[in-house]
Amino acid sequence: MRLYPFRCGCLLAAACFLLITLNKSLPRNEVPPGPRELPEMQTLFERLLVAEKLGGKVSRDLISIVDRLRNMSRAVNFTHPTSNNTATISFETTRQLIGDRGPQTILQPNIYLYMPHLIQHPDGLIPNVVLGQGRRGVSMVLGIPTVKRMKQSYLVNTVSSLLYGLTSPQSRDLLIIIFVAETDAAYVNSTAETIRKNFPKDVESGLLEVVSPSQYYYPNFTTLRETFGDSKERVKWRTKQNLDYSFLMLYAQDKGTFYVQLEDDVVAKTNYFTDMKTYAVQEASKPWFYLEFSQLGFIGKMFRTRDLPMIAEFFLMFHRDKPIDWLLDHILWVKVCNPEKDETDCNHQKASLKQRYKPSLFQHVGLHSSLPGKLQQLKDKDFGKQTLYQAHNNPVAELSSSMKHYQQHSLQRAYKGEDFFWALTPMQGDYVLFSFPKPIHISSYLFRSGNIEIIGDKFYNTTVEVLPSIAPVWDKLVTNSSSHLKDSDNGFIVIGAFENGVAEGKIEEALQPITALRLLVHSNSDVWAALSEILIKV
């Protein structure tokens, strides 16, 4: 019978119980033994004590085994044609099989039914968190699966695009998860190191996470059958994509309110975070299943995180059968389409569950697909043109720079909000100077370098300095040991510096009024430098 393991476990537990009971019932203080019996009785007594201790441990182990066998027998009954049980492998069974792995464990009640190879490798459900601070409770989670590409990697540019222009409050309300969908540990660690090197502060703050799957997560892809005219290589590629997206969704499900699916070869529009969050909150009361912020494939699809377990389970259930965008459409069909009505009605009903935001906030830029040998010249026509600079109404000033600008991208045009300033490679000692005809009070400043098209052309190792109009005041500040200000040359005082391409801050009242403001480069750069935003607030 199918419940033999369960019965055997019960019998073993009963036998252990009888052994313990027998030990406790032995007479120990009645008739004193004779001299000959003492050594034998002492030995027997010591053995029984050991048996009692072992029996207690075995009993506890057997109770655990019996519980597991009971749940496993239910799973077996699920597949038997004469069984009336409909139980599947429960959440608790999953927890027992793989142990208590903490909050990072991916637990999906039915995952063993769809991926039975994991029964032999329960650790295959544990994400390898290479970089991360365990951030939770954010408004938005961005998921980026990335794989090893034969031709070119776009990952760093994609992440740079997503980070560009974020304010400090926005950065604290966002989590970007990079899922390295490879089991090659060397490649995973190399990718993580690239992210750490390029975005150290964002990794340290917890804004960026890098995770990868266990080496046991993926099944044997050689047994897949070819369908829909796809080659064996393409079937493997689309099947793995289903598994990758499912893993990422399950990992992200408890980390925020909204989840956005992206790819590793896209660029984002400036202010994408504000636009997406505002639209999602605005439409929160409507029964949408997902919001679309791009018209290309799965890029820019936003889901409520509470729906991710169901979506991932559906993808896992049919991961061998169809591409992921087809499966997503099938979820909509199952939810709202009436089989007795025509396709027009079905499409109308499905449209009620998805809402499109225009213009598109993400553009596909990759030419070489993650599928070897495939070229993807996909462009979202609704993406429009990028905003390359931000205009502000700045105070009257005389402008000068030791750096030569490229073509029409002059400092004067940038200061007036007509263009961005784009300078040839900065060298140590180069500067940008804003001199005011009369000393003025400046409350704050903001300088943003690079833009969405030239993300890497930033100011590095560059300080922000001011020239106070009253010499005795700044002399006193600089000599004060508790002051964070630093003395520069020619009477200038260092009040800030560029970090990740941005310099912003407030100016102390003791330094007011200001005669001039300067950006000073302290080391040779390897790239050009652009100022896409200049704000001097009075």
PyMOL commands that set and color helices and strands:
alter all, ss='L'
color gray80, all
select helices_A, chain A and resi 4-25+37-78+91-98+111-114+116-119+122-125+155-163+168-172+185-198+200-205+221-223+232-252+272-282+305-317+324-336+343-351+411-415+471-479+509-511
alter helices_A, ss='H'
color red, helices_A
select strands_A, chain A and resi 128-131+138-146+174-180+208-212+256-261+266-268+290-292+301-304+354-356+362-364+398-401+421-423+431-440+444-449+462-468+486-487+493-497+502-506+514-521+529-537
alter strands_A, ss='S'
color yellow, strands_A
deselect
rebuild
show_as cartoon
